[in-house]
Amino acid sequence: MFEYAGSLVGTAPIVRPFLISETCYVGQLCSTGLTAHAGGAVQIADAAGAAHEDATPIVGIVAAVRNLEDAGYNSTYKGETATYDTAQADLVANDPIGPCEVDVILCLPGITLIRGPIWNATDGTAITELTETTGSADGSTVTHANDTAIDYADSLNAICYCRKGANAGQYRYISAPQTGSQTLHVCFSYDIAIGDVFVTAPFGPGPGCLQIPAGANFIDASGALSAYFDIFCIDLDLSEKGKERAVFTLCASCSAFGGGISYLAG
């Protein structure tokens, strides 16, 4: 799940209630729901469908369900459910009476920090570890037994991180991504030995490209990023399998608050 991780300017989180346009879950990124014409201000953010995605701007993070009757834990999304309902009989049964609302932490571009887990296509599936099979005396290429489906051939700023070996803790940006090898812009500081362990990620600290799944509840590291949201990564932790995390802020192009204009202003 995504969560609030602070502010680059030290401000408190801005939380606002919004009607939903579809069933949502705590911990999801949400986007403007006005384009769906389904009676709510926010909906689940869709996966990016193009480079520099800006068609459905991201509003924020779903933080809580306000209607008790509509709340319930969802094991798939690992968060509380905000059930979308429209019929009068359902609305009067809600507590409080009325349509379901969620509290949303607004994600302001360049200000609000978002923390999210990095998974390989499926929630809970860790990024594939890559074990060096050849070795590299100059530290310029990581070669592995074609044991990953991750291929960042279309990505910008994808990185390779050394988890085990003389270069443990170092990351390098990838210049020539392949399914079975990663050539690096800058060599690792020390020789790469057979048995060293690496992982790849779609972005490193600084400007990057981020993709989310249909559930909008984690960072998807499963493949080439021909479609993505523009972000700025503040912190990245790839040190432990199954605990990969990133802290980032949205760029104005993919935020509902980009350029000083709110899509929720009406």
VENFEN-V19292 format. One record per pair of residues at least 12 apart in sequence whose C-alpha atoms are under 7 Angstrom apart, sorted by sequence separation. I is the first residue (numbers start at 1). J is the second residue. D is the distance in whole Angstrom. If there is no record, write none. Layout:
BEGIN
i=(I:I)
j=(J:J)
d=(D:D)
END
This chain:
BEGIN
i=(21:30:31:70:71:132:133:159:160:172:173:235:30:31:45:70:86:131:159:160:234:235:30:31:85:130:159:160:172:233:234:29:30:85:158:159:233:28:29:84:157:158:232:233:21:65:83:130:211:231:232:21:82:210:211:231:232:21:24:202:209:210:231:232:20:21:24:82:128:201:209:210:230:231:19:20:21:22:167:209:210:230:19:20:21:167:208:209:18:19:20:167:208:3:18:32:70:153:166:207:208:230:2:31:32:69:152:153:207:208:229:1:2:31:32:68:69:151:206:207:1:31:32:67:68:151:206:30:31:67:151:205:206:29:30:67:150:204:205:30:70:149:205:29:30:148:165:205:29:30:164:165:204:28:29:67:146:164:27:28:66:67:146:163:164:27:66:145:162:163:26:27:65:66:144:162:25:26:65:66:143:144:161:162:26:64:65:143:160:161:64:142:143:160:161:62:63:141:142:160:62:63:141:142:159:160:62:63:141:159:61:62:140:141:158:159:60:61:140:158:159:60:61:157:158:159:60:140:157:158:59:60:140:155:157:59:139:140:138:139:139:152:139:157:25:27:139:156:26:138:139:156:25:26:137:25:26:136:137:25:136:24:25:135:136:3:24:135:2:23:24:135:23:134:23:132:133:22:132:133:21:132:20:131:132:131:132:131:130:131:129:130:129:130:155:129:154:155:128:152:153:154:155:127:150:151:152:154:150:151:152:163:19:20:19:20:19:18:19:17:18:17:18:17:16:17:15:16:15:16:15:14:15:13:14:119:121:118:119:120:121:117:118:119:120:121:9:116:117:118:119:120:8:116:118:7:8:7:8:6:7:6:5:4:5:4:5:3:4:2:3:2:3:2:1:126:1:126:118:117:118:117:116:117:116:115:116:115:114:115:113:114:113:114:113:112:111:110:109:110:109:110:109:109:109:109:108:109:48:47:47:47:47:46:46:45:44:51:53:50:51:52:53:50:51:52:49:50:52:48:48:48:29:28:29:28:27:58:59:57:58:59:57:58:54:57:54:53:2:1:2:1:41:32)
j=(33:42:43:82:83:144:145:171:172:184:185:247:43:44:58:83:99:144:172:173:247:248:44:45:99:144:173:174:186:247:248:44:45:100:173:174:248:44:45:100:173:174:248:249:38:82:100:147:228:248:249:39:100:228:229:249:250:40:43:221:228:229:250:251:40:41:44:102:148:221:229:230:250:251:40:41:42:43:188:230:231:251:41:42:43:189:230:231:41:42:43:190:231:27:42:56:94:177:190:231:232:254:27:56:57:94:177:178:232:233:254:27:28:57:58:94:95:177:232:233:28:58:59:94:95:178:233:58:59:95:179:233:234:58:59:96:179:233:234:60:100:179:235:60:61:179:196:236:61:62:196:197:236:61:62:100:179:197:61:62:100:101:180:197:198:62:101:180:197:198:62:63:101:102:180:198:62:63:102:103:180:181:198:199:64:102:103:181:198:199:103:181:182:199:200:102:103:181:182:200:103:104:182:183:200:201:104:105:183:201:104:105:183:184:201:202:104:105:184:202:203:105:106:202:203:204:106:186:203:204:106:107:187:202:204:107:187:188:187:188:189:202:190:208:77:79:191:208:79:191:192:209:79:80:191:80:81:191:192:81:192:81:82:192:193:61:82:193:61:82:83:194:83:194:84:193:194:84:194:195:84:195:84:195:196:196:197:197:197:198:197:198:198:199:224:199:224:225:199:223:224:225:226:199:222:223:224:226:223:224:225:239:99:100:100:101:101:101:102:101:102:102:103:103:103:104:103:104:104:105:105:105:106:105:106:218:220:218:219:220:221:218:219:220:221:222:111:218:219:220:221:222:111:219:221:111:112:112:113:112:113:113:113:113:114:114:115:114:115:114:115:115:116:116:116:241:117:242:244:244:245:245:245:246:246:246:247:247:247:248:247:248:248:249:249:249:249:249:249:250:250:251:251:252:255:257:257:258:211:211:212:213:214:214:216:216:216:226:228:226:227:228:229:227:228:229:227:228:230:227:228:229:216:216:217:217:217:254:255:254:255:256:255:256:253:256:254:254:217:217:218:218:264:263)
d=(6:6:6:6:7:5:6:6:5:6:6:5:5:6:7:5:7:6:6:6:6:7:5:5:7:6:4:7:6:6:5:6:4:7:6:5:4:7:6:6:6:6:6:7:5:6:7:7:5:7:5:6:7:5:6:6:6:4:7:6:6:5:5:7:4:7:6:7:6:6:6:7:7:5:5:6:6:6:7:5:7:6:5:5:5:7:6:6:6:7:6:6:5:6:7:6:7:5:6:6:6:7:5:6:6:5:6:7:4:7:6:5:6:6:7:7:6:6:5:6:6:4:6:6:6:6:5:6:5:5:5:5:6:7:6:6:6:7:6:6:7:6:6:6:6:6:5:7:5:7:5:7:7:6:6:6:6:5:6:6:7:7:4:5:7:5:5:6:6:5:5:6:6:5:5:4:7:5:5:7:6:6:5:7:6:6:6:4:7:5:5:5:7:6:6:7:5:7:5:4:6:5:6:6:6:7:5:6:4:5:5:7:6:6:6:6:6:5:6:4:6:5:7:7:4:6:4:7:5:6:6:5:4:7:6:6:5:6:7:5:7:7:6:6:7:6:5:7:5:6:5:7:6:5:5:6:7:6:6:5:5:6:6:5:7:7:5:5:7:6:7:5:5:6:5:7:5:5:5:7:7:5:7:6:5:6:6:5:6:6:6:5:6:6:6:5:5:5:7:6:6:6:7:7:6:5:4:5:5:5:7:6:7:7:6:6:4:5:7:6:6:5:7:4:5:6:6:5:5:7:4:6:6:6:6:7:6:6:6:6:7:5:5:6:5:5:6:6:6:6:6:5:5:6:6:5:7:5:7:6:5:5:5:6:5:5:6:6:6:7:5:6:7:5:6:6:7:5:5:6:6:4:6:7:6:6:7:4:5:7:6:5:6:6:5:6:7:6:6:6:5:6:5:5:6:7:6:6:6:6:5:6:6:6:7:6:7:6:6:7:4:6:5:4:5:5:5:6:6:6:5:6:5:5:7:5:6:6:6:5:5:5:5:5:6:5:5:6:6:5:6:6:7:7)
END
